[in-house]
Amino acid sequence: MNRAERETVIRWDCEDRSPVMYTADPAQARRWRKLGYTVNVQDTAQDGSPRGWSAKGAVGCVRFRRVKDGAIVKRTTGGRNLPVQGPSRGRAASEAL
């Protein structure tokens, strides 16, 4: 299966308000499993190898972010400085090594 055929579909179930996810991309299925979702083989090839996986998501696991002119709008900090990320957070540079 080529890269263009490896689709991922997220279908929203309005009755129980949870997403039902399907993918033909093995990397995406591994990612879901690593995140803790129960991933089931949904479809197999003629030789028996898996080629489609499904999972049911929890309520709130899919987020839709604001878009403007085709790009995701970045959150503002409201004038506050955000904490520094990385190994030197809250320590002197010599302590981070």
C-alpha positions in Angstrom: 0.0 0.0 0.0 1.5 3.3 -1.0 1.6 6.4 1.2 -1.4 8.1 -0.4 -3.6 5.0 0.3 -2.8 5.1 4.1 -5.8 7.0 5.2 -6.9 7.8 8.7 -10.6 8.5 9.4 -12.1 9.9 12.6 -15.9 9.5 12.8 -17.8 11.2 15.5 -20.5 9.1 17.2 -23.1 11.6 18.3 -25.0 9.1 20.5 -22.2 8.4 23.0 -20.2 11.5 22.0 -17.0 9.6 21.3 -14.7 9.3 18.2 -14.4 6.0 16.3 -11.1 5.9 14.6 -9.9 3.9 11.6 -6.5 3.9 9.9 -4.7 2.0 7.2 -1.3 3.5 8.4 0.6 1.0 10.6 2.6 3.9 12.2 -0.7 5.6 13.3 -2.0 2.3 14.7 1.3 2.0 16.7 1.0 5.6 17.9 -2.6 4.9 19.2 -1.5 1.8 21.0 1.4 3.6 22.6 -1.0 6.3 23.8 -3.1 3.6 25.5 -6.0 3.0 23.1 -7.2 -0.5 22.4 -6.4 -1.1 18.8 -8.1 -3.9 16.8 -7.2 -5.3 13.4 -10.2 -4.2 11.2 -9.0 -5.5 7.8 -6.5 -8.0 6.5 -4.8 -8.6 3.2 -5.3 -11.9 1.3 -2.0 -13.2 2.8 -3.5 -12.6 6.3 -1.3 -9.6 7.2 -3.1 -6.6 8.9 -3.8 -3.6 6.7 -6.5 -1.7 8.7 -6.9 -0.9 12.4 -9.6 0.6 14.5 -9.9 2.1 17.9 -12.6 3.9 19.9 -11.5 7.1 21.5 -12.5 8.6 24.8 -14.7 11.7 25.0 -12.4 14.7 24.6 -9.5 12.9 22.9 -10.0 14.9 19.7 -9.6 18.6 19.8 -10.4 21.1 17.1 -8.3 24.3 17.1 -9.0 27.7 15.8 -7.9 28.3 12.2 -7.4 31.6 10.4 -6.3 31.9 6.8 -5.5 28.2 6.7 -3.1 28.2 9.7 -3.7 27.3 13.3 -4.0 30.4 15.5 -1.4 30.4 18.2 -2.5 31.0 21.8 -1.6 34.3 23.4 0.1 34.4 26.8 -2.0 37.3 28.0 1.1 39.3 28.8 2.6 36.6 31.0 6.0 35.0 30.4 5.7 31.3 29.9 8.1 29.1 31.8 11.3 28.0 30.0 11.1 24.4 28.7 14.0 22.1 28.8 16.7 20.8 31.1 17.8 24.2 32.5 14.3 25.0 33.8 14.7 26.6 37.3 18.4 25.7 37.6 21.6 27.4 36.7 23.2 26.5 33.4 26.1 24.7 35.1 23.7 22.5 37.1 21.8 21.4 33.9 24.9 19.5 32.6 
